[in-house]
Amino acid sequence: MSGYNPYDNVLATLESAAKVLGYESSEYEVLKYPERTLRVAVPVRMDDGSVKVFEGYRVQHSTVRGPAKGGLRFHPDVNMDEVSALAAWMTFKCAVAGIPYGGGKGGVAVDPKKLSKTELQNLTRSFTKAIAPIIGPEVDIPAPDVGTTPEIMGWIVDTYSTLKGSFTPGVVTGKPIELGGSLGRGEATGRGITITAKNALKALGRELKGATVAVQGMGNVGSVSAKLIHAAGAKIVAVSDVSTGIYNANGLNIPDILAFVAGGKNLLKDYKGDVEFIDNGQLLTLDVDLLVPAAMENMINQDNAANIRAKLIVEGANGPTTVEADAILEQKGIPVIPDILANAGGVVVSYFEWVQNLQQFYWDEATVNQRLENIMNDAFRNVWETAQEKKVSMRTAAYVVAVRRIVETLQMKGSI
């Protein structure tokens, strides 16, 4: 996959959706380009007194339907192409969910595990100062992503509030509850995936209860998905993390596994239980009713798509399936519920958090979860009906819904 540009995925799916809608290129040309890209140098005072400079990014793909919204990623492989693609996916994800946001994304090319807590805080504050001119509650609202945490969001709130001279919790979402975070935010993405999996299986005439499931990735998204899918009565036969995968045809002890990996201190390769060890590649090709790829981009690609045997794929990660793999899976008749629909629960509850910050009125967790379910159900229904009506894949249908909403907004504004 070397030389692969994830932004090509965005352009390919955008073109597919526009073609289905019968749009002229002039109607959606603007969506091919990010509105604003910022590359910054992030100087950090290290514990030994030296200064290291890291490269950081913030991309605002679209603010047509509202402020830019999207996570901040601390990872060694962060680059402008990846961040641009993720920002575009956020534009379409927010439009599919029907929430009043555009898309943004950011990150720093760094391995946070190699930094002390003091160095990580210095990095976060330095990066916040660098991007402060283009973020804010009414402009662009970051959130946690790979390698970042609610605690890091708290440091951003503090740094930004100091710069502005007043407490501004709405500058980010995914914060600790004490700083204005929302109840239910931590489980929101995994909960949204579970709701979507139920809806998809029901639409296919099946049930989540009793279904066999494999989950790739045991970070926040994968572990919460595994927890809630298991609680719904499904039989999870395989899960994996960066170290290995574990498998048991009779079903894994998910509560025990979750307790083992809680806090991120233990890896599955050290898990002691009634399991068979498999690699991530084997997990993806298991014969299961439901596969949830919740790791990184491009995990399902042209090299392994022909070997996929799952009856249904619900994407937990952003961009886990390449364009080439999509075509192979469609040929095989395997439905794929795309990331911009399936994992939108996180941004939906981020929206709830932002609304609560602006209103200074906070909701209980049951209210958050019920409103999340309502939005996810509506989004699934819209995309499913569009797929049936247009006779296209769920991914294309999701983009059709999103692109139509964005283009209609542009038309109403007189921008095109």
Contacts in CASP RR format, 6 or more apart in sequence:
PFRMAT RR
TARGET T0000
AUTHOR 0000-0000-0000
METHOD contacts of the structure
MODEL  1
MSGYNPYDNVLATLESAAKVLGYESSEYEVLKYPERTLRVAVPVRMDDGS
VKVFEGYRVQHSTVRGPAKGGLRFHPDVNMDEVSALAAWMTFKCAVAGIP
YGGGKGGVAVDPKKLSKTELQNLTRSFTKAIAPIIGPEVDIPAPDVGTTP
EIMGWIVDTYSTLKGSFTPGVVTGKPIELGGSLGRGEATGRGITITAKNA
LKALGRELKGATVAVQGMGNVGSVSAKLIHAAGAKIVAVSDVSTGIYNAN
GLNIPDILAFVAGGKNLLKDYKGDVEFIDNGQLLTLDVDLLVPAAMENMI
NQDNAANIRAKLIVEGANGPTTVEADAILEQKGIPVIPDILANAGGVVVS
YFEWVQNLQQFYWDEATVNQRLENIMNDAFRNVWETAQEKKVSMRTAAYV
VAVRRIVETLQMKGSI
1 298 0 8 1.000
1 301 0 8 1.000
1 322 0 8 1.000
4 298 0 8 1.000
4 322 0 8 1.000
5 81 0 8 1.000
5 85 0 8 1.000
6 81 0 8 1.000
6 82 0 8 1.000
6 85 0 8 1.000
6 86 0 8 1.000
6 297 0 8 1.000
6 298 0 8 1.000
6 319 0 8 1.000
7 81 0 8 1.000
7 84 0 8 1.000
7 85 0 8 1.000
7 88 0 8 1.000
8 323 0 8 1.000
9 85 0 8 1.000
9 319 0 8 1.000
9 322 0 8 1.000
9 323 0 8 1.000
10 85 0 8 1.000
10 88 0 8 1.000
10 89 0 8 1.000
11 32 0 8 1.000
12 323 0 8 1.000
13 323 0 8 1.000
13 395 0 8 1.000
13 396 0 8 1.000
13 399 0 8 1.000
14 28 0 8 1.000
14 31 0 8 1.000
14 32 0 8 1.000
14 88 0 8 1.000
14 399 0 8 1.000
14 403 0 8 1.000
16 392 0 8 1.000
16 396 0 8 1.000
16 399 0 8 1.000
17 396 0 8 1.000
17 399 0 8 1.000
17 400 0 8 1.000
17 402 0 8 1.000
17 403 0 8 1.000
18 25 0 8 1.000
18 27 0 8 1.000
18 28 0 8 1.000
18 403 0 8 1.000
20 390 0 8 1.000
20 392 0 8 1.000
20 396 0 8 1.000
20 400 0 8 1.000
21 400 0 8 1.000
21 403 0 8 1.000
21 404 0 8 1.000
21 407 0 8 1.000
23 403 0 8 1.000
23 407 0 8 1.000
26 416 0 8 1.000
27 407 0 8 1.000
27 410 0 8 1.000
27 411 0 8 1.000
27 416 0 8 1.000
28 403 0 8 1.000
28 407 0 8 1.000
30 410 0 8 1.000
30 415 0 8 1.000
30 416 0 8 1.000
31 62 0 8 1.000
31 88 0 8 1.000
31 91 0 8 1.000
31 403 0 8 1.000
31 406 0 8 1.000
34 59 0 8 1.000
34 60 0 8 1.000
34 61 0 8 1.000
34 62 0 8 1.000
34 84 0 8 1.000
34 87 0 8 1.000
34 88 0 8 1.000
35 60 0 8 1.000
35 61 0 8 1.000
35 62 0 8 1.000
35 63 0 8 1.000
36 59 0 8 1.000
36 60 0 8 1.000
36 134 0 8 1.000
37 57 0 8 1.000
37 58 0 8 1.000
37 59 0 8 1.000
37 60 0 8 1.000
37 80 0 8 1.000
37 84 0 8 1.000
38 57 0 8 1.000
38 58 0 8 1.000
38 59 0 8 1.000
38 131 0 8 1.000
38 134 0 8 1.000
39 55 0 8 1.000
39 56 0 8 1.000
39 57 0 8 1.000
39 80 0 8 1.000
40 55 0 8 1.000
40 56 0 8 1.000
40 57 0 8 1.000
40 58 0 8 1.000
40 127 0 8 1.000
40 130 0 8 1.000
40 131 0 8 1.000
41 53 0 8 1.000
41 54 0 8 1.000
41 55 0 8 1.000
41 56 0 8 1.000
41 130 0 8 1.000
42 53 0 8 1.000
42 54 0 8 1.000
42 55 0 8 1.000
42 56 0 8 1.000
42 108 0 8 1.000
42 123 0 8 1.000
42 126 0 8 1.000
42 127 0 8 1.000
42 130 0 8 1.000
43 51 0 8 1.000
43 52 0 8 1.000
43 53 0 8 1.000
43 126 0 8 1.000
44 51 0 8 1.000
44 52 0 8 1.000
44 53 0 8 1.000
44 54 0 8 1.000
44 119 0 8 1.000
44 122 0 8 1.000
44 123 0 8 1.000
44 126 0 8 1.000
45 51 0 8 1.000
45 119 0 8 1.000
45 122 0 8 1.000
46 52 0 8 1.000
46 119 0 8 1.000
47 116 0 8 1.000
47 118 0 8 1.000
47 119 0 8 1.000
54 108 0 8 1.000
54 109 0 8 1.000
54 110 0 8 1.000
54 123 0 8 1.000
54 127 0 8 1.000
55 108 0 8 1.000
55 109 0 8 1.000
56 78 0 8 1.000
56 106 0 8 1.000
56 107 0 8 1.000
56 108 0 8 1.000
56 109 0 8 1.000
56 127 0 8 1.000
56 130 0 8 1.000
57 78 0 8 1.000
57 79 0 8 1.000
57 80 0 8 1.000
57 83 0 8 1.000
57 106 0 8 1.000
57 107 0 8 1.000
57 108 0 8 1.000
58 83 0 8 1.000
58 104 0 8 1.000
58 105 0 8 1.000
58 106 0 8 1.000
58 107 0 8 1.000
58 131 0 8 1.000
58 134 0 8 1.000
58 135 0 8 1.000
58 140 0 8 1.000
58 142 0 8 1.000
59 80 0 8 1.000
59 83 0 8 1.000
59 84 0 8 1.000
59 86 0 8 1.000
59 87 0 8 1.000
59 104 0 8 1.000
59 105 0 8 1.000
59 106 0 8 1.000
60 68 0 8 1.000
60 87 0 8 1.000
60 103 0 8 1.000
60 104 0 8 1.000
60 134 0 8 1.000
60 140 0 8 1.000
61 68 0 8 1.000
61 84 0 8 1.000
61 87 0 8 1.000
61 88 0 8 1.000
61 90 0 8 1.000
61 91 0 8 1.000
61 102 0 8 1.000
61 103 0 8 1.000
61 104 0 8 1.000
61 105 0 8 1.000
62 68 0 8 1.000
62 88 0 8 1.000
62 91 0 8 1.000
62 102 0 8 1.000
62 103 0 8 1.000
62 406 0 8 1.000
63 102 0 8 1.000
63 103 0 8 1.000
63 139 0 8 1.000
63 140 0 8 1.000
64 91 0 8 1.000
64 102 0 8 1.000
64 406 0 8 1.000
64 409 0 8 1.000
64 410 0 8 1.000
64 413 0 8 1.000
64 415 0 8 1.000
65 94 0 8 1.000
65 95 0 8 1.000
65 100 0 8 1.000
65 101 0 8 1.000
65 102 0 8 1.000
65 405 0 8 1.000
65 406 0 8 1.000
65 409 0 8 1.000
66 100 0 8 1.000
66 101 0 8 1.000
66 102 0 8 1.000
67 101 0 8 1.000
67 102 0 8 1.000
67 136 0 8 1.000
67 137 0 8 1.000
67 138 0 8 1.000
67 139 0 8 1.000
67 140 0 8 1.000
67 141 0 8 1.000
68 87 0 8 1.000
68 90 0 8 1.000
68 101 0 8 1.000
68 102 0 8 1.000
68 103 0 8 1.000
68 104 0 8 1.000
68 139 0 8 1.000
68 140 0 8 1.000
68 141 0 8 1.000
69 90 0 8 1.000
69 94 0 8 1.000
69 101 0 8 1.000
69 102 0 8 1.000
69 103 0 8 1.000
69 104 0 8 1.000
69 140 0 8 1.000
69 141 0 8 1.000
69 143 0 8 1.000
69 347 0 8 1.000
69 350 0 8 1.000
69 351 0 8 1.000
70 86 0 8 1.000
70 87 0 8 1.000
70 90 0 8 1.000
70 103 0 8 1.000
70 104 0 8 1.000
70 105 0 8 1.000
70 106 0 8 1.000
70 141 0 8 1.000
70 142 0 8 1.000
70 143 0 8 1.000
70 145 0 8 1.000
70 347 0 8 1.000
70 350 0 8 1.000
71 86 0 8 1.000
71 90 0 8 1.000
71 104 0 8 1.000
71 105 0 8 1.000
71 106 0 8 1.000
71 107 0 8 1.000
71 142 0 8 1.000
71 143 0 8 1.000
71 144 0 8 1.000
71 145 0 8 1.000
71 148 0 8 1.000
72 105 0 8 1.000
72 106 0 8 1.000
72 107 0 8 1.000
72 108 0 8 1.000
72 127 0 8 1.000
72 142 0 8 1.000
72 143 0 8 1.000
72 144 0 8 1.000
72 145 0 8 1.000
72 148 0 8 1.000
72 152 0 8 1.000
72 156 0 8 1.000
73 83 0 8 1.000
73 86 0 8 1.000
73 105 0 8 1.000
73 106 0 8 1.000
73 107 0 8 1.000
73 108 0 8 1.000
73 145 0 8 1.000
73 146 0 8 1.000
73 147 0 8 1.000
73 148 0 8 1.000
74 107 0 8 1.000
74 108 0 8 1.000
74 110 0 8 1.000
74 111 0 8 1.000
74 112 0 8 1.000
74 123 0 8 1.000
74 146 0 8 1.000
74 147 0 8 1.000
74 148 0 8 1.000
74 152 0 8 1.000
75 107 0 8 1.000
75 109 0 8 1.000
75 110 0 8 1.000
75 111 0 8 1.000
75 112 0 8 1.000
75 146 0 8 1.000
75 147 0 8 1.000
76 109 0 8 1.000
76 110 0 8 1.000
76 111 0 8 1.000
77 109 0 8 1.000
78 106 0 8 1.000
78 107 0 8 1.000
78 108 0 8 1.000
78 109 0 8 1.000
78 110 0 8 1.000
79 109 0 8 1.000
82 297 0 8 1.000
83 105 0 8 1.000
83 106 0 8 1.000
83 107 0 8 1.000
84 105 0 8 1.000
86 104 0 8 1.000
86 105 0 8 1.000
86 106 0 8 1.000
86 318 0 8 1.000
87 103 0 8 1.000
87 104 0 8 1.000
87 105 0 8 1.000
87 106 0 8 1.000
88 103 0 8 1.000
89 318 0 8 1.000
89 319 0 8 1.000
89 339 0 8 1.000
89 340 0 8 1.000
90 101 0 8 1.000
90 102 0 8 1.000
90 103 0 8 1.000
90 104 0 8 1.000
90 105 0 8 1.000
90 347 0 8 1.000
91 102 0 8 1.000
91 103 0 8 1.000
91 104 0 8 1.000
91 402 0 8 1.000
91 406 0 8 1.000
92 340 0 8 1.000
92 398 0 8 1.000
92 399 0 8 1.000
92 402 0 8 1.000
92 403 0 8 1.000
92 406 0 8 1.000
93 103 0 8 1.000
93 339 0 8 1.000
93 340 0 8 1.000
93 341 0 8 1.000
93 343 0 8 1.000
93 344 0 8 1.000
93 347 0 8 1.000
93 402 0 8 1.000
94 100 0 8 1.000
94 101 0 8 1.000
94 102 0 8 1.000
94 103 0 8 1.000
94 344 0 8 1.000
94 347 0 8 1.000
95 102 0 8 1.000
95 401 0 8 1.000
95 402 0 8 1.000
95 403 0 8 1.000
95 405 0 8 1.000
95 406 0 8 1.000
96 340 0 8 1.000
96 341 0 8 1.000
96 344 0 8 1.000
96 379 0 8 1.000
96 382 0 8 1.000
96 383 0 8 1.000
96 398 0 8 1.000
96 401 0 8 1.000
96 402 0 8 1.000
97 344 0 8 1.000
97 345 0 8 1.000
97 347 0 8 1.000
97 348 0 8 1.000
97 375 0 8 1.000
97 376 0 8 1.000
97 379 0 8 1.000
98 375 0 8 1.000
98 379 0 8 1.000
98 405 0 8 1.000
99 347 0 8 1.000
99 348 0 8 1.000
99 351 0 8 1.000
99 375 0 8 1.000
100 351 0 8 1.000
101 141 0 8 1.000
101 347 0 8 1.000
101 351 0 8 1.000
104 140 0 8 1.000
105 145 0 8 1.000
106 131 0 8 1.000
106 142 0 8 1.000
106 145 0 8 1.000
107 127 0 8 1.000
107 145 0 8 1.000
108 123 0 8 1.000
108 127 0 8 1.000
110 123 0 8 1.000
112 120 0 8 1.000
112 123 0 8 1.000
112 147 0 8 1.000
112 148 0 8 1.000
115 123 0 8 1.000
120 152 0 8 1.000
121 155 0 8 1.000
124 152 0 8 1.000
124 155 0 8 1.000
124 156 0 8 1.000
124 159 0 8 1.000
125 155 0 8 1.000
125 159 0 8 1.000
128 155 0 8 1.000
128 156 0 8 1.000
128 159 0 8 1.000
128 160 0 8 1.000
129 159 0 8 1.000
129 163 0 8 1.000
132 159 0 8 1.000
132 160 0 8 1.000
132 163 0 8 1.000
134 140 0 8 1.000
135 141 0 8 1.000
135 142 0 8 1.000
135 160 0 8 1.000
135 171 0 8 1.000
136 160 0 8 1.000
136 168 0 8 1.000
136 170 0 8 1.000
136 171 0 8 1.000
137 168 0 8 1.000
137 170 0 8 1.000
137 171 0 8 1.000
137 354 0 8 1.000
137 357 0 8 1.000
137 358 0 8 1.000
141 170 0 8 1.000
141 171 0 8 1.000
141 172 0 8 1.000
141 173 0 8 1.000
141 350 0 8 1.000
141 354 0 8 1.000
142 153 0 8 1.000
142 156 0 8 1.000
142 171 0 8 1.000
142 172 0 8 1.000
142 173 0 8 1.000
143 153 0 8 1.000
143 172 0 8 1.000
143 173 0 8 1.000
143 174 0 8 1.000
143 347 0 8 1.000
143 350 0 8 1.000
144 150 0 8 1.000
144 152 0 8 1.000
144 153 0 8 1.000
144 174 0 8 1.000
146 296 0 8 1.000
150 174 0 8 1.000
150 175 0 8 1.000
150 176 0 8 1.000
150 181 0 8 1.000
151 176 0 8 1.000
153 172 0 8 1.000
153 173 0 8 1.000
153 174 0 8 1.000
153 175 0 8 1.000
153 176 0 8 1.000
153 179 0 8 1.000
154 172 0 8 1.000
154 175 0 8 1.000
154 176 0 8 1.000
154 179 0 8 1.000
156 171 0 8 1.000
156 172 0 8 1.000
157 167 0 8 1.000
157 168 0 8 1.000
157 169 0 8 1.000
157 170 0 8 1.000
157 171 0 8 1.000
157 172 0 8 1.000
157 175 0 8 1.000
157 179 0 8 1.000
160 168 0 8 1.000
160 171 0 8 1.000
160 172 0 8 1.000
161 167 0 8 1.000
161 168 0 8 1.000
161 169 0 8 1.000
161 171 0 8 1.000
169 175 0 8 1.000
169 179 0 8 1.000
169 180 0 8 1.000
169 181 0 8 1.000
169 357 0 8 1.000
170 353 0 8 1.000
170 354 0 8 1.000
170 357 0 8 1.000
170 358 0 8 1.000
173 181 0 8 1.000
173 182 0 8 1.000
173 185 0 8 1.000
173 350 0 8 1.000
173 351 0 8 1.000
173 353 0 8 1.000
173 354 0 8 1.000
174 181 0 8 1.000
174 182 0 8 1.000
174 185 0 8 1.000
174 186 0 8 1.000
174 350 0 8 1.000
174 353 0 8 1.000
175 181 0 8 1.000
175 353 0 8 1.000
177 183 0 8 1.000
180 353 0 8 1.000
180 356 0 8 1.000
180 357 0 8 1.000
180 362 0 8 1.000
181 353 0 8 1.000
181 356 0 8 1.000
181 357 0 8 1.000
182 349 0 8 1.000
182 350 0 8 1.000
182 352 0 8 1.000
182 353 0 8 1.000
182 356 0 8 1.000
182 362 0 8 1.000
182 363 0 8 1.000
182 368 0 8 1.000
183 362 0 8 1.000
183 363 0 8 1.000
183 364 0 8 1.000
183 365 0 8 1.000
183 368 0 8 1.000
184 191 0 8 1.000
184 349 0 8 1.000
184 365 0 8 1.000
184 368 0 8 1.000
184 369 0 8 1.000
185 346 0 8 1.000
185 349 0 8 1.000
185 350 0 8 1.000
185 352 0 8 1.000
185 353 0 8 1.000
185 368 0 8 1.000
186 220 0 8 1.000
186 224 0 8 1.000
186 349 0 8 1.000
187 224 0 8 1.000
187 228 0 8 1.000
188 345 0 8 1.000
188 346 0 8 1.000
188 348 0 8 1.000
188 349 0 8 1.000
188 350 0 8 1.000
188 368 0 8 1.000
188 372 0 8 1.000
189 220 0 8 1.000
189 221 0 8 1.000
189 224 0 8 1.000
189 225 0 8 1.000
189 316 0 8 1.000
189 343 0 8 1.000
189 345 0 8 1.000
189 346 0 8 1.000
190 220 0 8 1.000
190 221 0 8 1.000
190 222 0 8 1.000
190 224 0 8 1.000
190 225 0 8 1.000
190 228 0 8 1.000
190 316 0 8 1.000
190 343 0 8 1.000
190 345 0 8 1.000
190 346 0 8 1.000
191 224 0 8 1.000
191 228 0 8 1.000
191 345 0 8 1.000
191 369 0 8 1.000
191 372 0 8 1.000
192 342 0 8 1.000
192 343 0 8 1.000
192 344 0 8 1.000
192 345 0 8 1.000
192 346 0 8 1.000
192 348 0 8 1.000
192 372 0 8 1.000
192 376 0 8 1.000
193 221 0 8 1.000
193 222 0 8 1.000
193 225 0 8 1.000
193 228 0 8 1.000
193 229 0 8 1.000
193 292 0 8 1.000
193 294 0 8 1.000
193 314 0 8 1.000
193 316 0 8 1.000
193 342 0 8 1.000
193 343 0 8 1.000
193 345 0 8 1.000
194 208 0 8 1.000
194 225 0 8 1.000
194 228 0 8 1.000
194 229 0 8 1.000
194 232 0 8 1.000
195 372 0 8 1.000
195 373 0 8 1.000
195 376 0 8 1.000
195 377 0 8 1.000
195 380 0 8 1.000
196 314 0 8 1.000
196 337 0 8 1.000
196 341 0 8 1.000
196 342 0 8 1.000
196 376 0 8 1.000
196 380 0 8 1.000
197 208 0 8 1.000
197 229 0 8 1.000
197 290 0 8 1.000
197 292 0 8 1.000
197 312 0 8 1.000
197 314 0 8 1.000
197 337 0 8 1.000
197 342 0 8 1.000
198 208 0 8 1.000
198 232 0 8 1.000
199 376 0 8 1.000
199 377 0 8 1.000
199 380 0 8 1.000
199 381 0 8 1.000
199 384 0 8 1.000
200 312 0 8 1.000
200 314 0 8 1.000
200 335 0 8 1.000
200 337 0 8 1.000
200 380 0 8 1.000
201 207 0 8 1.000
201 208 0 8 1.000
201 211 0 8 1.000
201 289 0 8 1.000
201 290 0 8 1.000
201 312 0 8 1.000
203 380 0 8 1.000
203 384 0 8 1.000
204 311 0 8 1.000
204 312 0 8 1.000
204 335 0 8 1.000
206 289 0 8 1.000
206 311 0 8 1.000
208 229 0 8 1.000
208 232 0 8 1.000
208 233 0 8 1.000
208 234 0 8 1.000
208 290 0 8 1.000
209 232 0 8 1.000
209 233 0 8 1.000
209 234 0 8 1.000
210 233 0 8 1.000
210 234 0 8 1.000
210 235 0 8 1.000
211 234 0 8 1.000
211 235 0 8 1.000
211 288 0 8 1.000
211 289 0 8 1.000
211 290 0 8 1.000
212 234 0 8 1.000
212 235 0 8 1.000
212 236 0 8 1.000
212 237 0 8 1.000
212 288 0 8 1.000
212 289 0 8 1.000
212 290 0 8 1.000
213 226 0 8 1.000
213 229 0 8 1.000
213 234 0 8 1.000
213 235 0 8 1.000
213 236 0 8 1.000
213 237 0 8 1.000
213 288 0 8 1.000
213 289 0 8 1.000
213 290 0 8 1.000
213 291 0 8 1.000
213 292 0 8 1.000
214 236 0 8 1.000
214 237 0 8 1.000
214 238 0 8 1.000
214 239 0 8 1.000
214 283 0 8 1.000
214 284 0 8 1.000
214 286 0 8 1.000
214 288 0 8 1.000
214 290 0 8 1.000
214 291 0 8 1.000
214 292 0 8 1.000
214 310 0 8 1.000
215 222 0 8 1.000
215 225 0 8 1.000
215 226 0 8 1.000
215 229 0 8 1.000
215 236 0 8 1.000
215 238 0 8 1.000
215 239 0 8 1.000
215 240 0 8 1.000
215 292 0 8 1.000
215 294 0 8 1.000
216 239 0 8 1.000
216 240 0 8 1.000
216 280 0 8 1.000
216 283 0 8 1.000
216 284 0 8 1.000
216 291 0 8 1.000
216 292 0 8 1.000
216 293 0 8 1.000
216 294 0 8 1.000
216 295 0 8 1.000
216 299 0 8 1.000
217 223 0 8 1.000
217 239 0 8 1.000
217 240 0 8 1.000
217 241 0 8 1.000
217 293 0 8 1.000
217 294 0 8 1.000
217 295 0 8 1.000
218 226 0 8 1.000
218 239 0 8 1.000
218 240 0 8 1.000
218 241 0 8 1.000
218 257 0 8 1.000
218 261 0 8 1.000
218 268 0 8 1.000
219 241 0 8 1.000
219 261 0 8 1.000
219 294 0 8 1.000
221 294 0 8 1.000
221 316 0 8 1.000
221 317 0 8 1.000
221 343 0 8 1.000
222 239 0 8 1.000
222 292 0 8 1.000
222 294 0 8 1.000
222 316 0 8 1.000
223 258 0 8 1.000
223 261 0 8 1.000
225 292 0 8 1.000
225 294 0 8 1.000
225 316 0 8 1.000
226 236 0 8 1.000
226 239 0 8 1.000
226 254 0 8 1.000
226 257 0 8 1.000
226 258 0 8 1.000
227 254 0 8 1.000
227 255 0 8 1.000
227 258 0 8 1.000
229 236 0 8 1.000
229 290 0 8 1.000
229 292 0 8 1.000
230 236 0 8 1.000
230 254 0 8 1.000
230 255 0 8 1.000
234 290 0 8 1.000
235 250 0 8 1.000
235 251 0 8 1.000
236 251 0 8 1.000
236 252 0 8 1.000
236 254 0 8 1.000
237 247 0 8 1.000
237 248 0 8 1.000
237 249 0 8 1.000
237 250 0 8 1.000
237 251 0 8 1.000
237 252 0 8 1.000
237 286 0 8 1.000
237 288 0 8 1.000
238 245 0 8 1.000
238 246 0 8 1.000
238 247 0 8 1.000
238 248 0 8 1.000
238 252 0 8 1.000
238 278 0 8 1.000
238 283 0 8 1.000
238 286 0 8 1.000
238 288 0 8 1.000
239 245 0 8 1.000
239 246 0 8 1.000
239 252 0 8 1.000
239 254 0 8 1.000
239 257 0 8 1.000
239 268 0 8 1.000
239 283 0 8 1.000
240 246 0 8 1.000
240 268 0 8 1.000
240 278 0 8 1.000
240 279 0 8 1.000
240 280 0 8 1.000
240 283 0 8 1.000
240 295 0 8 1.000
241 261 0 8 1.000
241 267 0 8 1.000
241 268 0 8 1.000
242 267 0 8 1.000
243 267 0 8 1.000
243 268 0 8 1.000
243 269 0 8 1.000
243 270 0 8 1.000
244 267 0 8 1.000
244 268 0 8 1.000
244 269 0 8 1.000
244 277 0 8 1.000
244 278 0 8 1.000
244 279 0 8 1.000
244 280 0 8 1.000
245 268 0 8 1.000
245 277 0 8 1.000
245 278 0 8 1.000
245 279 0 8 1.000
245 280 0 8 1.000
245 282 0 8 1.000
245 283 0 8 1.000
246 252 0 8 1.000
246 257 0 8 1.000
246 268 0 8 1.000
246 271 0 8 1.000
246 275 0 8 1.000
246 276 0 8 1.000
246 277 0 8 1.000
246 278 0 8 1.000
247 275 0 8 1.000
247 276 0 8 1.000
247 277 0 8 1.000
247 278 0 8 1.000
247 282 0 8 1.000
247 283 0 8 1.000
247 286 0 8 1.000
248 274 0 8 1.000
248 275 0 8 1.000
248 276 0 8 1.000
252 275 0 8 1.000
253 273 0 8 1.000
253 274 0 8 1.000
256 273 0 8 1.000
257 268 0 8 1.000
257 271 0 8 1.000
260 266 0 8 1.000
260 268 0 8 1.000
260 271 0 8 1.000
261 267 0 8 1.000
261 268 0 8 1.000
269 277 0 8 1.000
280 295 0 8 1.000
280 299 0 8 1.000
281 304 0 8 1.000
284 291 0 8 1.000
284 293 0 8 1.000
284 299 0 8 1.000
284 300 0 8 1.000
284 304 0 8 1.000
284 307 0 8 1.000
284 308 0 8 1.000
285 304 0 8 1.000
285 307 0 8 1.000
285 308 0 8 1.000
285 309 0 8 1.000
286 309 0 8 1.000
286 310 0 8 1.000
287 309 0 8 1.000
287 310 0 8 1.000
288 309 0 8 1.000
288 310 0 8 1.000
288 311 0 8 1.000
289 310 0 8 1.000
289 311 0 8 1.000
289 312 0 8 1.000
290 310 0 8 1.000
290 311 0 8 1.000
290 312 0 8 1.000
290 313 0 8 1.000
290 314 0 8 1.000
291 308 0 8 1.000
291 310 0 8 1.000
291 312 0 8 1.000
291 313 0 8 1.000
291 314 0 8 1.000
292 313 0 8 1.000
292 314 0 8 1.000
292 315 0 8 1.000
292 316 0 8 1.000
293 299 0 8 1.000
293 300 0 8 1.000
293 313 0 8 1.000
293 315 0 8 1.000
293 316 0 8 1.000
293 317 0 8 1.000
293 320 0 8 1.000
293 321 0 8 1.000
294 316 0 8 1.000
294 317 0 8 1.000
294 320 0 8 1.000
295 317 0 8 1.000
295 320 0 8 1.000
296 317 0 8 1.000
296 320 0 8 1.000
297 317 0 8 1.000
297 318 0 8 1.000
297 319 0 8 1.000
297 320 0 8 1.000
298 319 0 8 1.000
298 320 0 8 1.000
298 321 0 8 1.000
298 322 0 8 1.000
299 317 0 8 1.000
299 320 0 8 1.000
299 321 0 8 1.000
300 308 0 8 1.000
300 313 0 8 1.000
300 320 0 8 1.000
300 321 0 8 1.000
300 322 0 8 1.000
300 325 0 8 1.000
300 329 0 8 1.000
301 321 0 8 1.000
301 322 0 8 1.000
301 324 0 8 1.000
301 325 0 8 1.000
302 322 0 8 1.000
302 324 0 8 1.000
302 325 0 8 1.000
302 328 0 8 1.000
304 325 0 8 1.000
305 321 0 8 1.000
305 324 0 8 1.000
305 325 0 8 1.000
305 328 0 8 1.000
305 329 0 8 1.000
305 332 0 8 1.000
306 328 0 8 1.000
306 332 0 8 1.000
308 329 0 8 1.000
308 332 0 8 1.000
308 334 0 8 1.000
310 334 0 8 1.000
311 334 0 8 1.000
312 334 0 8 1.000
312 335 0 8 1.000
312 337 0 8 1.000
313 321 0 8 1.000
313 329 0 8 1.000
313 334 0 8 1.000
313 335 0 8 1.000
313 336 0 8 1.000
313 337 0 8 1.000
314 337 0 8 1.000
314 342 0 8 1.000
315 321 0 8 1.000
315 336 0 8 1.000
315 337 0 8 1.000
315 338 0 8 1.000
315 339 0 8 1.000
315 342 0 8 1.000
315 343 0 8 1.000
316 339 0 8 1.000
316 342 0 8 1.000
316 343 0 8 1.000
317 339 0 8 1.000
317 343 0 8 1.000
318 339 0 8 1.000
318 343 0 8 1.000
319 339 0 8 1.000
320 339 0 8 1.000
321 329 0 8 1.000
321 336 0 8 1.000
326 336 0 8 1.000
326 393 0 8 1.000
326 395 0 8 1.000
329 336 0 8 1.000
330 336 0 8 1.000
330 393 0 8 1.000
335 393 0 8 1.000
335 394 0 8 1.000
336 393 0 8 1.000
336 394 0 8 1.000
336 395 0 8 1.000
337 394 0 8 1.000
338 394 0 8 1.000
338 395 0 8 1.000
338 398 0 8 1.000
338 399 0 8 1.000
340 398 0 8 1.000
340 399 0 8 1.000
340 402 0 8 1.000
341 379 0 8 1.000
341 380 0 8 1.000
341 383 0 8 1.000
341 394 0 8 1.000
341 398 0 8 1.000
344 376 0 8 1.000
344 379 0 8 1.000
345 372 0 8 1.000
345 375 0 8 1.000
345 376 0 8 1.000
348 372 0 8 1.000
348 375 0 8 1.000
348 376 0 8 1.000
349 368 0 8 1.000
349 372 0 8 1.000
352 363 0 8 1.000
352 368 0 8 1.000
352 371 0 8 1.000
352 372 0 8 1.000
356 362 0 8 1.000
356 363 0 8 1.000
363 371 0 8 1.000
382 401 0 8 1.000
383 394 0 8 1.000
383 397 0 8 1.000
383 398 0 8 1.000
383 401 0 8 1.000
384 394 0 8 1.000
384 397 0 8 1.000
386 392 0 8 1.000
386 397 0 8 1.000
386 400 0 8 1.000
386 401 0 8 1.000
387 393 0 8 1.000
387 394 0 8 1.000
387 396 0 8 1.000
387 397 0 8 1.000
390 396 0 8 1.000
390 397 0 8 1.000
390 400 0 8 1.000
392 400 0 8 1.000
407 416 0 8 1.000
410 416 0 8 1.000
END
